[in-house]
Amino acid sequence: MLKTSSALLTSMALAGALLLSAPTAQAQLNTPAASPKSTVTQRVGLTEVTITYYRPSVKGRVIFGDSTSKAVVGYGKRWRTGANSTTAIKFSDDVTVEGKKVPAGEYGLYTIPGKTEWTVVLNKSLKQGADVAGFKAADDVASFKVKPYKLGQKVETFTINFADLTPATANVDMQWEMTGAKFKVIADVDSKVMAQIDEKVIKNASPSANDLAAAAAYYYDNNKDAKQALAWIQKANATEPKFWNVLTEAKIRLKMKDYKGAVTAAEQSKKLAQEAKNADYVKMNDALIVDAKKAGKL
């Protein structure tokens, strides 16, 4: 009888413990965020640019406006450029942003929208908030003005993306409702590429055909020493002629006004492209041959 009572008490105690712990063990509801988090990354030149932000939606509200419009973002007011917390922008290397030198690192992206002009600020802190009292202007690393523009169609959810890409630049484009604003990021490409060329091609006694061709193409694309570019591409093509590299030689010769040499190289590239069944390069060579013959009156 004693053993039975003891077992009963033990069972009751365990049941009570389970009941008490049930609320804390129950998982919290997982629901969609009103302003979901987003991260966008773009390689600009040789630099990685990453932006992390929260994306609010219009939901029928006035977004940008003066104090009488009950706008979400008032003109002349500092904005964390998104919802929930300050938007972060990170650069893997030193860059230039709208003419301002910005060291590699992660910064808070703040904006002060206006009807005809926006102020954009990159600040060392991502935690100080957008309020005037807590903001430390002494921690700004860059501050500049940009002109807003009107969008062709409504953007319901706040969006930051990268636009107008070139080999060394990109615009960070912020869009919401009917308003857009963007600023330019310039990466230091040339000094890095030239350092690689110096190490792998100029100072290397036996540079690879790939490195020789890449150096020649970079010189051609950036209007550097054409004679040096030709010497490198000829050396690359002498050992490993590829139709795309032979076309580079044709382009360099055309730029140097060596029209006969350009035609000869393009015809060789075309033949190699035909063997590889690459119709695009066949067309590019045909076009170059026409241009060279016309320019040289061949």
Backbone bond lengths (Angstrom), bond angles and torsions (degrees), N, CA, C in turn:
res aa  C-N    CA-C-N  psi(-1)  N-CA   C-N-CA  omega(-1)  CA-C   N-CA-C  phi
1 M - - - 1.474 - - 1.522 111.02 -
2 L 1.325 116.35 -39.38 1.454 122.06 179.56 1.522 110.71 -66.23
3 K 1.355 115.24 -40.66 1.464 119.72 179.82 1.521 110.74 -64.72
4 T 1.329 116.55 -39.83 1.458 120.92 -179.90 1.521 111.51 -63.61
5 S 1.355 116.30 -44.14 1.466 121.44 179.50 1.527 110.71 -62.93
6 S 1.330 115.65 -41.15 1.469 120.41 179.77 1.517 111.09 -63.05
7 A 1.326 116.49 -42.49 1.473 120.62 179.50 1.513 110.91 -65.54
8 L 1.361 115.58 -38.65 1.453 119.99 179.48 1.517 111.70 -64.25
9 L 1.343 116.02 -42.21 1.462 120.63 179.39 1.532 110.96 -64.13
10 T 1.328 116.20 -39.66 1.465 120.66 179.51 1.526 111.11 -63.81
11 S 1.331 116.85 -43.02 1.460 121.77 179.15 1.519 111.25 -63.27
12 M 1.365 116.08 -41.04 1.456 120.17 179.65 1.535 111.20 -65.28
13 A 1.327 115.33 -38.39 1.470 119.82 -179.90 1.523 110.83 -65.65
14 L 1.320 116.07 -42.08 1.466 119.86 179.02 1.525 111.30 -64.28
15 A 1.335 116.36 -41.63 1.459 120.84 179.21 1.520 110.98 -62.17
16 G 1.346 115.48 -41.54 1.460 119.86 179.14 1.515 111.86 -64.46
17 A 1.334 115.38 -40.14 1.469 119.46 179.12 1.517 111.02 -63.52
18 L 1.317 116.12 -39.47 1.465 120.16 179.66 1.527 111.19 -65.59
19 L 1.353 115.22 -41.00 1.460 119.42 179.04 1.520 111.67 -63.06
20 L 1.365 115.16 -40.98 1.457 119.67 -179.15 1.522 112.23 -68.07
21 S 1.326 116.27 -33.71 1.467 119.92 -176.23 1.521 112.58 -86.88
22 A 1.340 117.61 -13.34 1.463 121.05 -174.81 1.523 113.58 -56.87
23 P 1.354 120.01 -45.74 1.465 119.57 -178.22 1.518 113.30 -61.84
24 T 1.358 117.48 -38.48 1.458 120.20 -178.05 1.507 111.53 -75.64
25 A 1.325 118.91 -26.33 1.457 121.53 -178.92 1.522 111.47 -80.74
26 Q 1.335 116.34 -20.86 1.444 120.14 -177.65 1.527 110.85 -68.62
27 A 1.338 117.69 130.85 1.463 122.08 -177.79 1.521 110.57 -69.08
28 Q 1.335 115.75 146.65 1.454 120.57 177.41 1.523 109.61 -72.97
29 L 1.328 115.45 153.74 1.451 119.90 176.88 1.526 110.60 -65.04
30 N 1.323 116.87 135.94 1.456 122.60 178.11 1.519 108.06 -106.95
31 T 1.333 117.00 104.36 1.469 121.80 -176.37 1.530 110.10 -118.66
32 P 1.327 117.43 157.18 1.472 119.89 179.49 1.522 112.04 -62.67
33 A 1.327 116.13 142.81 1.464 121.10 178.41 1.522 110.02 -76.85
34 A 1.321 116.15 142.41 1.461 120.47 178.28 1.526 111.15 -65.01
35 S 1.339 114.96 -35.24 1.467 121.07 177.82 1.525 107.98 -126.76
36 P 1.321 118.19 86.27 1.460 121.00 -173.42 1.530 113.43 -64.46
37 K 1.327 114.61 150.03 1.463 122.06 179.33 1.523 109.69 -78.13
38 S 1.326 115.63 143.72 1.461 120.24 178.82 1.523 109.68 -142.40
39 T 1.324 115.96 145.82 1.458 122.16 175.20 1.518 108.94 -129.59
40 V 1.330 116.33 127.05 1.464 121.12 177.30 1.527 108.79 -122.62
41 T 1.315 115.94 137.02 1.464 121.70 -179.28 1.518 109.64 -128.27
42 Q 1.313 115.62 137.72 1.453 120.92 177.96 1.529 109.42 -137.52
43 R 1.313 116.04 134.13 1.455 120.74 173.60 1.521 107.90 -85.13
44 V 1.307 116.48 116.80 1.463 122.70 178.31 1.521 107.05 -109.78
45 G 1.319 116.97 109.51 1.457 119.23 -171.89 1.516 109.06 65.07
46 L 1.324 116.50 -115.89 1.459 122.05 176.61 1.526 111.14 -111.90
47 T 1.327 116.50 13.00 1.460 122.77 -174.85 1.521 111.49 -109.94
48 E 1.332 116.52 134.95 1.462 121.59 175.30 1.535 109.26 -89.25
49 V 1.326 115.97 126.15 1.464 121.40 175.86 1.528 107.33 -116.00
50 T 1.341 116.35 122.48 1.464 121.56 -176.66 1.524 109.96 -123.35
51 I 1.316 116.27 131.43 1.466 121.71 178.79 1.523 108.45 -121.58
52 T 1.334 116.45 128.35 1.459 122.35 178.05 1.526 108.25 -119.84
53 Y 1.330 116.25 125.58 1.468 119.55 -174.78 1.527 110.73 -155.16
54 Y 1.326 115.77 167.95 1.468 122.68 177.13 1.524 108.76 -109.48
55 R 1.341 116.53 140.29 1.453 121.93 -167.44 1.537 113.44 -110.65
56 P 1.326 117.46 94.01 1.476 119.76 175.77 1.526 111.10 -75.09
57 S 1.326 116.50 160.08 1.466 122.14 178.42 1.525 110.53 -113.72
58 V 1.315 116.27 160.74 1.464 121.70 -177.02 1.522 111.10 -65.46
59 K 1.324 117.00 -52.22 1.465 122.96 179.43 1.530 112.42 53.38
60 G 1.320 115.83 41.22 1.452 120.43 175.93 1.516 115.61 78.12
61 R 1.296 118.92 4.84 1.460 122.10 -176.90 1.524 111.61 -90.70
62 V 1.337 115.62 162.90 1.463 121.71 169.27 1.523 106.25 -82.19
63 I 1.320 119.01 126.58 1.459 121.20 -173.44 1.523 112.48 -91.97
64 F 1.331 118.01 -57.64 1.459 121.51 -179.77 1.526 108.88 -114.17
65 G 1.323 115.96 134.04 1.459 117.91 179.46 1.518 111.96 177.42
66 D 1.327 116.73 177.90 1.465 121.09 -179.89 1.530 110.00 -81.47
67 S 1.305 115.98 -178.55 1.466 121.96 -174.07 1.520 113.21 -64.77
68 T 1.330 118.19 -21.70 1.461 120.62 -178.11 1.527 112.99 -85.46
69 S 1.318 116.53 -9.84 1.465 119.79 -174.48 1.529 113.19 -95.05
70 K 1.332 117.61 -3.37 1.461 122.53 -177.03 1.538 111.21 55.30
71 A 1.346 114.64 39.95 1.458 120.76 -178.01 1.523 110.95 -71.15
72 V 1.317 115.95 151.05 1.467 121.79 175.81 1.527 109.80 -63.46
73 V 1.329 115.83 -42.40 1.467 121.44 178.43 1.528 107.34 -119.37
74 G 1.322 116.07 107.90 1.458 120.08 -177.16 1.515 112.20 -79.07
75 Y 1.328 115.77 143.58 1.457 120.00 175.36 1.530 110.08 -57.89
76 G 1.319 115.61 137.64 1.452 120.91 178.04 1.514 114.39 80.00
77 K 1.337 117.55 1.89 1.461 121.42 -179.70 1.532 110.37 -103.51
78 R 1.333 114.75 138.12 1.461 118.91 178.49 1.525 109.86 -68.08
79 W 1.315 115.68 134.76 1.466 122.39 -177.09 1.522 109.68 -125.45
80 R 1.312 117.00 140.25 1.467 120.66 179.43 1.528 111.86 -78.24
81 T 1.339 116.27 4.77 1.470 123.75 173.55 1.525 111.55 63.62
82 G 1.307 114.83 48.24 1.450 122.43 -179.33 1.518 108.81 152.60
83 A 1.318 115.89 -167.26 1.465 120.81 179.44 1.522 110.67 -109.09
84 N 1.321 115.35 169.74 1.472 124.86 170.25 1.518 115.13 68.57
85 S 1.327 118.26 -55.51 1.463 120.89 179.23 1.517 109.18 -151.91
86 T 1.325 115.70 169.78 1.454 120.28 -176.58 1.523 111.60 -62.90
87 T 1.315 115.74 135.92 1.463 121.24 175.28 1.520 109.72 -67.04
88 A 1.340 116.14 137.74 1.462 121.96 -178.87 1.527 110.00 -110.31
89 I 1.327 115.89 137.18 1.464 121.45 174.54 1.527 107.84 -125.70
90 K 1.328 115.59 130.77 1.465 121.03 -173.66 1.521 110.26 -125.13
91 F 1.349 116.06 133.60 1.455 122.72 177.89 1.525 109.13 -116.49
92 S 1.318 117.03 129.98 1.470 119.94 -179.60 1.522 111.92 -77.32
93 D 1.327 117.31 -19.20 1.468 122.47 178.72 1.527 108.96 -138.10
94 D 1.324 115.35 168.93 1.459 119.60 173.77 1.531 109.24 -60.74
95 V 1.337 116.23 140.73 1.466 121.37 179.66 1.525 109.51 -137.72
96 T 1.311 114.90 173.75 1.461 121.84 170.84 1.521 107.43 -118.10
97 V 1.335 116.04 125.42 1.463 121.33 -178.57 1.528 108.20 -117.26
98 E 1.324 115.68 112.21 1.468 121.19 -177.96 1.528 111.58 48.55
99 G 1.327 115.41 45.15 1.459 121.01 176.93 1.511 115.21 84.13
100 K 1.341 117.72 -3.36 1.461 121.78 -178.89 1.536 110.01 -102.85
101 K 1.331 116.87 130.71 1.460 121.18 177.69 1.526 109.43 -73.72
102 V 1.328 116.47 126.89 1.465 121.80 -179.10 1.525 108.66 -126.58
103 P 1.334 118.14 120.43 1.470 120.65 179.38 1.527 111.91 -67.54
104 A 1.310 116.83 157.24 1.462 121.45 175.07 1.525 109.05 -55.93
105 G 1.336 116.63 141.65 1.458 120.26 -179.90 1.517 110.69 150.81
106 E 1.341 115.50 -176.04 1.454 122.15 -179.66 1.520 109.78 -114.51
107 Y 1.326 117.00 134.95 1.454 121.82 -174.25 1.530 111.56 -136.06
108 G 1.332 114.54 157.31 1.449 119.73 171.92 1.519 109.17 -78.90
109 L 1.333 116.04 135.87 1.461 121.24 179.32 1.528 108.35 -104.52
110 Y 1.327 116.56 104.90 1.455 122.94 -179.86 1.526 109.77 -109.79
111 T 1.325 115.72 148.35 1.453 120.37 176.46 1.519 110.09 -134.77
112 I 1.324 115.00 151.87 1.460 121.61 173.09 1.524 106.09 -123.98
113 P 1.331 117.64 91.69 1.459 120.73 -176.85 1.531 112.19 -68.47
114 G 1.317 114.75 146.88 1.454 122.02 173.15 1.516 108.73 -139.91
115 K 1.294 116.81 168.63 1.465 119.99 -177.30 1.518 111.64 -64.15
116 T 1.326 117.32 -40.27 1.471 120.95 -176.74 1.524 113.07 -118.24
117 E 1.334 117.37 -4.44 1.464 119.87 -177.81 1.517 110.26 -156.39
118 W 1.323 116.78 139.36 1.462 122.76 174.14 1.521 109.28 -113.79
119 T 1.326 115.83 143.55 1.454 121.29 168.41 1.523 107.82 -102.30
120 V 1.319 116.04 129.07 1.467 121.61 177.95 1.525 107.94 -112.91
121 V 1.335 116.04 132.58 1.465 121.38 -176.86 1.522 109.94 -128.41
122 L 1.323 116.18 131.53 1.461 122.24 169.47 1.519 106.78 -105.38
123 N 1.326 115.94 123.01 1.460 121.97 -173.80 1.521 109.95 -124.73
124 K 1.318 116.98 146.98 1.462 121.93 -177.17 1.523 113.16 -62.04
125 S 1.332 116.61 -28.46 1.463 120.44 -175.59 1.517 112.17 -100.24
126 L 1.327 115.17 139.48 1.462 121.12 174.34 1.527 110.81 -106.90
127 K 1.339 117.69 3.19 1.458 120.75 -170.90 1.522 113.71 -116.90
128 Q 1.304 118.58 -3.51 1.454 119.18 -173.37 1.521 113.18 -83.91
129 G 1.326 117.68 -6.28 1.452 119.95 178.35 1.514 111.76 79.54
130 A 1.318 115.18 175.37 1.458 119.97 -177.01 1.523 112.84 -100.33
131 D 1.329 117.25 -3.52 1.462 119.14 -177.55 1.520 110.31 -71.18
132 V 1.325 115.87 148.40 1.464 121.57 -176.38 1.520 111.49 -61.20
133 A 1.323 117.27 -38.90 1.464 121.11 -175.57 1.524 111.98 -66.23
134 G 1.335 117.10 -36.07 1.456 119.40 -176.16 1.509 114.64 -94.96
135 F 1.323 117.29 -5.83 1.464 120.02 -175.50 1.528 110.90 -84.48
136 K 1.324 116.61 133.48 1.462 121.31 -179.40 1.521 109.12 -108.36
137 A 1.309 116.14 98.48 1.457 120.68 -179.44 1.520 112.12 -62.95
138 A 1.335 116.42 -22.95 1.470 120.12 178.82 1.523 111.68 -64.01
139 D 1.342 116.99 -19.81 1.467 121.07 179.98 1.524 112.82 -92.55
140 D 1.344 117.45 5.92 1.462 120.05 176.52 1.525 110.05 -65.64
141 V 1.325 116.83 137.13 1.465 120.79 173.13 1.530 110.84 -105.50
142 A 1.325 116.53 -18.67 1.465 120.45 176.39 1.523 109.20 -161.57
143 S 1.324 116.01 143.08 1.459 122.07 177.02 1.526 107.34 -145.57
144 F 1.335 116.86 131.60 1.455 119.35 -176.53 1.529 109.86 -156.11
145 K 1.331 115.20 164.91 1.462 121.93 -178.47 1.529 109.82 -104.97
146 V 1.331 116.22 143.75 1.465 122.02 172.57 1.523 108.80 -136.76
147 K 1.318 115.84 158.63 1.457 121.38 179.36 1.531 109.59 -97.06
148 P 1.327 118.09 126.70 1.463 119.62 174.99 1.526 110.08 -71.92
149 Y 1.324 116.30 161.42 1.456 120.29 177.55 1.528 109.28 -138.27
150 K 1.324 115.02 157.04 1.462 120.45 -178.21 1.512 109.91 -87.83
151 L 1.334 116.39 132.32 1.455 121.91 179.94 1.523 110.87 -78.89
152 G 1.330 115.78 152.82 1.449 120.81 179.37 1.515 112.95 -74.72
153 Q 1.334 116.11 -23.50 1.460 120.34 177.01 1.530 108.98 -149.15
154 K 1.321 115.32 159.42 1.456 121.13 -174.97 1.525 112.17 -68.13
155 V 1.336 116.05 134.60 1.460 122.86 173.02 1.525 107.10 -106.23
156 E 1.323 117.33 105.71 1.461 122.28 -174.75 1.523 112.27 -65.68
157 T 1.319 117.18 -43.91 1.467 121.47 -175.89 1.521 109.99 -108.73
158 F 1.315 116.47 129.02 1.463 121.93 -178.85 1.526 110.42 -50.95
159 T 1.328 115.43 130.33 1.459 121.03 -173.62 1.523 110.98 -133.94
160 I 1.322 115.89 133.45 1.463 121.56 170.42 1.522 106.86 -118.75
161 N 1.340 116.33 126.79 1.449 119.59 176.95 1.525 110.20 -141.59
162 F 1.319 115.33 -179.42 1.468 121.61 179.47 1.522 108.53 -110.06
163 A 1.320 116.13 133.44 1.466 120.43 -176.44 1.521 110.33 -136.10
164 D 1.339 115.40 167.20 1.470 122.72 172.88 1.529 111.66 55.71
165 L 1.324 116.35 48.56 1.458 121.44 -176.32 1.528 112.38 -72.00
166 T 1.335 115.66 139.29 1.463 123.52 169.45 1.529 105.93 -129.77
167 P 1.337 119.25 175.63 1.469 119.53 179.37 1.528 114.49 -59.61
168 A 1.339 118.04 -17.17 1.469 119.04 -177.50 1.521 113.86 -132.39
169 T 1.332 118.53 -1.29 1.468 119.78 -175.53 1.524 111.74 -138.47
170 A 1.328 114.56 161.50 1.468 121.83 172.87 1.518 107.87 -157.95
171 N 1.313 115.92 150.74 1.462 121.39 173.24 1.520 109.32 -99.23
172 V 1.329 116.83 131.38 1.459 121.70 170.21 1.525 106.01 -85.42
173 D 1.328 116.35 116.36 1.461 121.86 -171.53 1.528 110.16 -111.79
174 M 1.338 117.00 118.55 1.461 123.39 -179.54 1.524 108.83 -105.82
175 Q 1.333 117.97 125.80 1.456 121.44 -175.70 1.526 110.80 -135.32
176 W 1.337 114.59 135.71 1.470 119.93 175.25 1.516 109.72 -158.85
177 E 1.298 115.53 137.14 1.459 123.65 -176.04 1.531 108.45 55.65
178 M 1.325 119.16 -114.35 1.465 121.22 -179.58 1.529 112.21 -112.43
179 T 1.341 116.98 15.33 1.462 121.15 -174.42 1.519 111.52 -120.38
180 G 1.329 115.37 137.87 1.457 121.65 174.08 1.517 110.01 -129.35
181 A 1.332 116.14 153.89 1.464 122.03 174.36 1.519 106.86 -151.75
182 K 1.319 117.08 140.02 1.459 118.85 -177.86 1.524 111.54 -143.43
183 F 1.345 113.76 156.69 1.462 119.74 177.99 1.527 109.29 -138.61
184 K 1.341 115.21 152.77 1.465 120.91 -172.79 1.518 112.41 -95.87
185 V 1.333 115.43 135.60 1.463 123.82 173.54 1.526 108.18 -110.98
186 I 1.320 116.99 126.75 1.464 121.94 178.80 1.518 109.03 -115.81
187 A 1.318 116.37 123.43 1.456 121.52 179.03 1.533 109.86 -93.56
188 D 1.324 116.09 148.84 1.464 121.43 177.29 1.525 108.23 -83.97
189 V 1.319 115.79 92.13 1.463 121.04 -176.40 1.518 111.87 -92.93
190 D 1.324 116.48 -47.32 1.468 120.76 -169.76 1.529 112.93 -58.38
191 S 1.328 117.23 -46.88 1.472 118.98 -177.09 1.524 111.31 -63.63
192 K 1.336 116.70 -34.65 1.468 120.17 179.88 1.523 111.72 -71.85
193 V 1.340 115.93 -43.33 1.460 119.48 179.36 1.526 110.38 -66.86
194 M 1.325 116.83 -42.03 1.463 119.85 179.95 1.521 111.75 -64.41
195 A 1.332 116.79 -34.00 1.470 120.27 176.30 1.530 110.46 -65.07
196 Q 1.337 116.12 -38.96 1.466 120.07 177.42 1.527 111.45 -67.15
197 I 1.326 116.40 -42.04 1.467 120.46 178.75 1.526 110.30 -62.68
198 D 1.322 115.81 -41.27 1.466 120.61 178.94 1.530 110.82 -60.15
199 E 1.343 115.38 -42.99 1.462 120.11 -177.19 1.525 112.88 -76.06
200 K 1.338 116.93 -45.69 1.462 120.67 -170.87 1.525 114.54 -91.21
201 V 1.339 116.99 -19.93 1.462 119.60 -176.46 1.525 112.26 -118.45
202 I 1.337 116.89 -56.48 1.462 120.15 -174.15 1.526 112.12 -68.71
203 K 1.317 117.38 -46.89 1.464 120.75 -177.05 1.524 113.25 -91.95
204 N 1.302 117.29 -2.45 1.467 121.80 -179.06 1.525 109.30 -92.69
205 A 1.327 116.60 123.57 1.470 120.71 -178.48 1.524 112.46 -66.51
206 S 1.332 116.74 -27.71 1.465 120.74 -178.69 1.527 110.72 -134.53
207 P 1.318 117.11 70.87 1.471 119.02 179.68 1.524 110.80 -67.53
208 S 1.326 116.25 148.55 1.461 120.53 179.87 1.526 110.02 -73.81
209 A 1.322 115.60 158.83 1.467 120.46 177.93 1.527 110.51 -60.78
210 N 1.331 116.69 -37.67 1.466 120.40 179.77 1.523 111.64 -63.61
211 D 1.348 116.66 -42.96 1.461 120.25 179.93 1.525 111.04 -68.32
212 L 1.334 116.81 -38.71 1.464 120.37 177.63 1.535 110.33 -62.00
213 A 1.327 115.56 -44.95 1.467 120.01 -179.15 1.519 111.17 -66.53
214 A 1.335 117.21 -40.96 1.469 120.71 179.76 1.524 110.71 -64.62
215 A 1.337 117.07 -40.70 1.463 120.91 178.61 1.525 110.68 -64.87
216 A 1.329 116.68 -42.47 1.466 120.79 179.47 1.529 110.51 -63.24
217 A 1.342 116.80 -43.65 1.462 120.75 179.94 1.525 111.03 -63.96
218 Y 1.342 116.77 -38.77 1.461 119.84 179.50 1.529 110.27 -66.06
219 Y 1.309 117.09 -42.23 1.466 120.46 177.12 1.522 110.57 -61.20
220 Y 1.326 116.81 -42.79 1.468 120.83 179.80 1.530 110.94 -63.72
221 D 1.337 116.45 -48.51 1.461 121.04 -176.54 1.524 112.49 -64.87
222 N 1.327 116.80 -27.02 1.465 120.05 -174.81 1.528 113.21 -111.81
223 N 1.331 115.81 19.60 1.465 121.93 173.69 1.523 113.00 54.94
224 K 1.338 115.81 43.27 1.465 120.39 175.66 1.532 109.32 -94.85
225 D 1.315 117.60 -165.58 1.463 124.10 -174.14 1.530 111.51 -54.88
226 A 1.327 117.06 105.45 1.466 121.53 -176.71 1.525 111.85 -67.86
227 K 1.340 117.42 -36.49 1.468 120.25 179.52 1.522 110.66 -63.34
228 Q 1.331 115.99 -41.45 1.464 119.52 178.55 1.527 110.68 -67.10
229 A 1.329 116.35 -40.73 1.466 120.60 177.76 1.519 110.53 -60.17
230 L 1.336 117.09 -42.23 1.460 120.86 179.72 1.522 111.19 -64.72
231 A 1.326 116.53 -41.20 1.469 119.90 179.41 1.523 110.91 -61.75
232 W 1.327 117.20 -41.15 1.465 120.74 -179.54 1.526 111.73 -68.13
233 I 1.327 116.89 -44.73 1.466 119.16 -176.88 1.523 110.74 -70.29
234 Q 1.328 117.68 -33.17 1.465 119.70 176.05 1.531 110.50 -64.03
235 K 1.318 115.84 -41.07 1.467 120.31 179.51 1.520 110.60 -65.53
236 A 1.334 116.96 -40.14 1.465 121.11 178.40 1.524 110.45 -65.10
237 N 1.320 117.11 -43.33 1.465 121.22 -176.88 1.520 112.76 -74.82
238 A 1.316 116.78 -20.72 1.465 119.94 179.12 1.523 111.42 -68.66
239 T 1.319 117.20 -29.79 1.468 120.98 -177.24 1.523 112.68 -102.80
240 E 1.337 117.24 -39.35 1.466 121.01 -177.37 1.536 110.04 -138.27
241 P 1.318 117.67 76.05 1.474 119.19 -178.72 1.533 111.71 -69.77
242 K 1.303 116.01 116.25 1.467 123.34 174.61 1.521 107.70 -113.99
243 F 1.317 117.16 145.22 1.470 118.30 -173.32 1.520 112.93 -60.46
244 W 1.342 117.37 -33.02 1.463 118.94 180.00 1.528 111.53 -72.77
245 N 1.336 117.13 -33.77 1.463 120.40 177.82 1.527 111.73 -74.95
246 V 1.326 117.44 -36.15 1.457 120.13 177.44 1.532 109.89 -67.13
247 L 1.339 116.94 -33.68 1.464 119.63 174.36 1.525 110.83 -64.55
248 T 1.339 116.92 -38.20 1.471 119.82 175.70 1.523 110.51 -58.96
249 E 1.328 116.66 -41.54 1.470 119.87 176.74 1.524 110.77 -60.87
250 A 1.324 116.69 -41.88 1.464 120.80 178.90 1.532 110.59 -61.65
251 K 1.320 116.78 -41.74 1.464 120.96 179.48 1.527 111.21 -63.78
252 I 1.333 115.69 -43.42 1.470 119.90 -179.69 1.521 110.06 -63.54
253 R 1.324 116.82 -43.98 1.469 120.51 179.32 1.526 110.82 -63.03
254 L 1.337 116.79 -39.10 1.465 119.82 178.11 1.520 110.73 -63.25
255 K 1.328 116.88 -41.87 1.469 120.48 178.66 1.524 110.96 -63.67
256 M 1.341 116.48 -33.15 1.468 121.60 179.86 1.536 111.79 -83.91
257 K 1.327 116.43 3.16 1.469 123.28 -179.71 1.524 113.17 65.72
258 D 1.324 115.65 24.91 1.460 121.28 171.81 1.531 106.13 -91.00
259 Y 1.315 116.23 78.11 1.454 121.32 -170.41 1.529 112.88 -67.42
260 K 1.324 117.13 -41.66 1.461 119.67 178.19 1.529 110.66 -63.77
261 G 1.324 116.10 -42.78 1.465 120.21 178.54 1.524 111.40 -64.38
262 A 1.335 115.98 -36.15 1.469 120.16 178.90 1.520 110.62 -65.40
263 V 1.331 116.84 -42.74 1.463 120.45 178.97 1.527 110.54 -64.15
264 T 1.327 116.99 -44.15 1.464 121.00 -179.70 1.530 110.98 -60.21
265 A 1.341 116.26 -45.91 1.466 120.30 -179.99 1.524 111.12 -66.07
266 A 1.324 117.13 -40.35 1.465 120.61 -179.91 1.524 111.20 -66.21
267 E 1.314 117.56 -37.08 1.465 120.62 177.82 1.527 110.84 -66.07
268 Q 1.346 116.25 -38.02 1.470 119.74 176.37 1.528 110.53 -66.38
269 S 1.334 116.52 -43.39 1.465 120.76 179.05 1.523 110.71 -62.95
270 K 1.334 116.07 -40.53 1.461 120.61 179.48 1.530 110.79 -61.79
271 K 1.312 116.90 -44.53 1.466 120.80 179.25 1.521 111.14 -60.69
272 L 1.341 116.27 -44.67 1.474 120.47 178.88 1.532 110.73 -64.38
273 A 1.339 116.73 -38.81 1.465 120.88 179.20 1.529 111.01 -66.85
274 Q 1.330 116.78 -37.98 1.469 120.38 176.99 1.526 110.94 -63.75
275 E 1.329 116.39 -40.92 1.464 120.86 178.12 1.527 111.01 -63.95
276 A 1.343 115.33 -33.50 1.471 120.58 179.16 1.528 111.78 -86.64
277 K 1.346 116.44 -2.51 1.461 122.89 -179.26 1.531 112.15 58.71
278 N 1.332 113.92 42.96 1.467 120.15 178.31 1.526 108.31 -106.52
279 A 1.326 116.17 95.89 1.462 121.89 -175.34 1.525 112.65 -65.83
280 D 1.323 117.36 -33.53 1.468 120.31 -178.36 1.525 111.21 -61.92
281 Y 1.332 116.59 -44.63 1.463 119.81 -179.64 1.523 111.74 -71.75
282 V 1.315 117.09 -30.08 1.466 119.78 174.07 1.533 109.35 -60.38
283 K 1.334 116.65 -44.83 1.461 121.46 179.59 1.527 111.66 -64.75
284 M 1.331 116.43 -42.58 1.470 119.74 -179.88 1.517 111.13 -63.28
285 N 1.335 117.21 -39.36 1.460 120.49 178.20 1.520 111.53 -68.34
286 D 1.332 116.22 -39.64 1.461 119.52 177.17 1.524 110.83 -59.65
287 A 1.322 115.98 -42.80 1.464 120.62 -179.66 1.524 110.94 -65.08
288 L 1.330 116.79 -41.25 1.457 119.87 -179.37 1.528 110.45 -66.95
289 I 1.325 116.78 -39.21 1.466 120.61 178.90 1.524 110.26 -60.49
290 V 1.335 116.69 -43.80 1.461 121.00 178.00 1.521 110.67 -60.88
291 D 1.339 116.85 -45.87 1.469 121.26 -179.11 1.530 111.40 -63.26
292 A 1.338 116.91 -44.05 1.467 121.18 -178.79 1.520 111.56 -64.90
293 K 1.334 116.35 -43.15 1.467 119.86 179.97 1.524 111.15 -66.00
294 K 1.337 116.09 -38.02 1.462 119.46 179.42 1.519 111.01 -68.43
295 A 1.354 116.54 -45.16 1.466 120.53 -178.51 1.528 111.16 -67.22
296 G 1.316 116.17 -37.17 1.472 119.74 -178.15 1.508 113.34 -91.99
297 K 1.335 116.50 -1.30 1.466 122.18 -178.26 1.529 110.46 53.46
298 L 1.343 113.60 47.48 1.472 118.88 -177.95 1.522 111.48 -88.69
